[in-house]
Amino acid sequence: MANPDAQGVTGAPFRLDVERGKIREFALATGAADAAYLREEDPVVQPTFLTTTFFWQGEDANPWSAVELDQQRGLHAEQQYTFFGEPPRAGTRLTCQSRIGEIYTKVGRRGGEMTFAVMYTDFRDETGRLVAQAKLTGVETARPPDTGAATRDGASA
């Protein structure tokens, strides 16, 4: 069960240096063919590039564990990015910080309560200006998965 006291928990700030080579690698890995990502001297990042922050942050920077969602019943429900101007370019140094926002429940379509938790990550440039914000939504279902479910051939698992 999610911990409602996690609301407001903030991780330590961490730095993300936006590098040209990493932008290119990310573009190639995601199948982007736009020259803006591949050949420019100071390419702009793809919007989802900011997901790479998970490779840069230390444990003290990620407050998600405070939510305590049961991973047997949880999933990543949504990821959203909001930009407050042009996305960052290669050579930009961002300071990032994550915090737990709302934690709430809803009744699912098949019955049973689902718990949602939202984490926001702010991305600020060297001047402190908010460049972008990521919003991650996780959900925990009321029941664990049925371990006696039938397999494709109809036999019990």
C-alpha positions as CSV (number, residue, x, y, z in Angstrom):
1,M,0.0,0.0,0.0
2,A,1.3,3.4,-0.9
3,N,2.5,5.6,1.9
4,P,0.5,8.9,1.9
5,D,3.2,10.5,4.1
6,A,5.5,10.4,1.0
7,Q,3.6,13.4,-0.4
8,G,6.0,16.3,-0.4
9,V,9.2,14.3,0.0
10,T,12.0,15.9,-2.1
11,G,15.2,14.3,-3.4
12,A,18.6,15.9,-3.4
13,P,19.4,18.1,-6.4
14,F,21.7,16.6,-9.1
15,R,23.3,17.8,-12.2
16,L,22.8,16.7,-15.8
17,D,25.3,17.9,-18.4
18,V,23.5,17.8,-21.8
19,E,26.2,16.3,-24.1
20,R,26.1,16.3,-28.0
21,G,27.2,12.6,-28.1
22,K,24.5,11.5,-25.7
23,I,21.8,13.4,-27.7
24,R,23.0,11.6,-30.9
25,E,23.1,8.2,-29.2
26,F,19.6,8.7,-27.8
27,A,18.3,9.8,-31.2
28,L,19.8,6.8,-32.9
29,A,18.4,4.5,-30.2
30,T,14.9,5.9,-30.6
31,G,15.0,5.8,-34.4
32,A,15.0,9.6,-34.9
33,A,16.3,10.6,-38.3
34,D,15.9,14.4,-37.9
35,A,19.2,16.2,-38.6
36,A,18.5,18.6,-35.7
37,Y,19.4,15.7,-33.4
38,L,22.1,14.0,-35.4
39,R,24.3,16.6,-37.2
40,E,24.0,20.0,-35.6
41,E,26.9,21.3,-33.6
42,D,24.7,22.1,-30.6
43,P,21.6,19.9,-31.2
44,V,18.4,20.3,-29.2
45,V,17.3,17.3,-27.1
46,Q,14.4,15.2,-28.0
47,P,11.6,15.7,-25.4
48,T,12.0,12.3,-23.9
49,F,15.8,12.6,-23.7
50,L,15.2,14.0,-20.2
51,T,14.4,10.4,-19.1
52,T,18.1,9.8,-19.1
53,T,18.3,11.7,-15.8
54,F,17.7,8.4,-14.1
55,F,21.2,7.3,-15.1
56,W,22.7,10.4,-13.5
57,Q,20.9,10.8,-10.2
58,G,22.2,9.1,-7.0
59,E,19.9,7.3,-4.6
60,D,19.4,10.4,-2.4
61,A,18.1,12.3,-5.5
62,N,15.2,9.8,-6.2
63,P,12.3,10.2,-3.7
64,W,10.2,7.5,-5.4
65,S,11.0,4.8,-2.8
66,A,9.3,6.9,-0.1
67,V,6.0,6.2,-1.9
68,E,6.3,2.5,-1.1
69,L,4.1,1.2,-4.0
70,D,4.0,-2.6,-4.1
71,Q,6.0,-3.5,-7.2
72,Q,4.1,-6.7,-7.6
73,R,0.9,-4.6,-8.2
74,G,2.4,-1.5,-9.7
75,L,3.2,0.0,-13.1
76,H,4.4,3.1,-14.7
77,A,1.1,4.6,-15.9
78,E,2.2,7.9,-17.6
79,Q,5.2,10.1,-18.4
80,Q,4.7,13.7,-19.4
81,Y,7.2,16.5,-20.2
82,T,6.4,20.2,-20.2
83,F,8.9,22.7,-21.7
84,F,8.9,26.4,-20.8
85,G,10.6,27.5,-24.0
86,E,12.9,25.7,-26.4
87,P,14.2,22.3,-25.2
88,P,17.8,22.4,-23.9
89,R,20.7,22.1,-26.3
90,A,24.0,20.4,-26.1
91,G,26.3,22.3,-23.8
92,T,23.6,23.1,-21.3
93,R,24.1,22.2,-17.7
94,L,20.8,21.4,-15.9
95,T,20.1,21.2,-12.2
96,C,17.4,18.6,-11.6
97,Q,15.3,17.9,-8.5
98,S,12.4,15.5,-8.0
99,R,9.6,15.6,-5.5
100,I,6.5,13.5,-4.7
101,G,3.3,15.3,-5.6
102,E,-0.2,14.0,-5.3
103,I,-1.0,10.5,-3.9
104,Y,-4.7,9.6,-4.5
105,T,-7.0,6.7,-5.1
106,K,-9.7,5.9,-7.7
107,V,-12.0,3.0,-8.2
108,G,-11.0,0.9,-11.2
109,R,-13.3,-0.1,-14.1
110,R,-13.3,-3.7,-12.9
111,G,-13.8,-2.7,-9.3
112,G,-11.2,-2.4,-6.7
113,E,-9.2,0.6,-5.6
114,M,-6.2,1.9,-7.5
115,T,-3.6,4.1,-5.8
116,F,-1.8,6.7,-8.0
117,A,1.4,8.6,-7.1
118,V,2.8,11.5,-9.0
119,M,6.5,12.5,-9.1
120,Y,7.6,15.8,-10.6
121,T,11.2,16.5,-11.7
122,D,12.2,20.2,-12.4
123,F,15.0,21.0,-14.8
124,R,16.7,24.4,-14.3
125,D,19.4,26.0,-16.3
126,E,22.5,27.8,-15.0
127,T,20.5,30.9,-14.3
128,G,17.9,29.0,-12.3
129,R,15.2,29.4,-14.9
130,L,12.8,26.4,-15.1
131,V,13.5,24.8,-18.5
132,A,11.3,21.7,-18.3
133,Q,9.3,19.6,-15.9
134,A,8.7,15.8,-16.0
135,K,5.6,14.3,-14.5
136,L,5.8,10.5,-13.8
137,T,2.6,8.8,-12.6
138,G,2.7,5.3,-11.0
139,V,-0.3,3.2,-10.1
140,E,-0.8,0.3,-7.7
141,T,-3.8,-2.0,-8.2
142,A,-5.9,-3.2,-5.3
143,R,-5.1,-6.9,-5.9
144,P,-1.9,-8.7,-6.8
145,P,-1.9,-10.5,-10.1
146,D,-3.7,-13.9,-10.2
147,T,-0.9,-16.5,-10.0
148,G,-3.2,-19.3,-11.0
149,A,-4.0,-17.7,-14.4
150,A,-4.4,-20.0,-17.4
151,T,-1.5,-20.1,-19.9
152,R,-2.1,-19.6,-23.7
153,D,-2.7,-23.4,-24.1
154,G,-5.4,-23.4,-21.4
155,A,-3.3,-25.2,-18.7
156,S,-2.9,-23.7,-15.3
157,A,0.3,-21.8,-14.6
